Amino acid sequence: MKRCLDQAYPDAHCELDFTTPLELLVAVVLSAQTTDVRVNQVTPALFARYRTAADYAGADRAELEEYLRPTGFFRAKANSVMGLGAALVERFDGEVPGKQADLITLPGVGRKTANVVLGDAFGVPGITVDTHFGRLVRRWGWTDLEDPVKVEHAIGELIPRKEWTMLSHRTIFHGRRVCHARKPACGACPLARDCPSYGTGPIEFEEAAKLVKGEEREHLLAMVTGS
């Protein structure tokens, strides 16, 4: 199954746009309760206005909230990024630390956020257990655990450490494009042959194919049909 997953999404990556560890950290915080697409619409102007941790720490709250308004929960998110900026300035000389133990001490940063930043900004392998990842590894029978930290450790024992980050990206890609929460595209899934949850969604190819999303759609369907 993992081999098919690798073939399905060879170019999987973090779908949040960023150029620095700070930008990624802020983007992940903003992605709560919204989509990466929406965050990516907001961050170009945001990152142009706030370039350093000190900029966030000293931001005018009303102005910052207007930048964040489209992401939802903008007041809470403004609090988070201002607190984040202040903590980085006070404890890490304004730089995003490259260790999980340090990252998770920052306000609003848990293991999931820390692992995204470590994997994509610092090249440190990490497993990101978001809702997609947890749903899929349970559907695949890799674990029956629900707690994200326990899931992270359980999957980490199954997969070589060097593959953790790409496994996370590919699993999340698959969850967004094929293995949807309510109606997975089972009949058009390249992993169907080895999936113990096959049949959770429609198994007729034509019906299932309509559910497949993303730029990889034609590639994924070709894997299923052999064309």
Buried (B, 14 or more C-beta within 10 A) or exposed (E): BBEBBBBBBEEBEBBBBBEBBBBBBBBBBBBBEBEBEBBBEBBEEBBEEBEBBBBBBEBEEEEBBEBBBEBEBBEEBBBBBBBBBBBBBEEBEBEBBBEBEBBBBBBBBEBBBBBBBBBBBBEBBBBBBBEBBBBBBBBBEBBEBEEBEEBBBBBBEEBEEEBBBBBBBBBBBBBBBBBBEEEBBBBBBBBBEBBEBBEBBBBEBEBBBEBBEBEBBEBBBEBBEEE
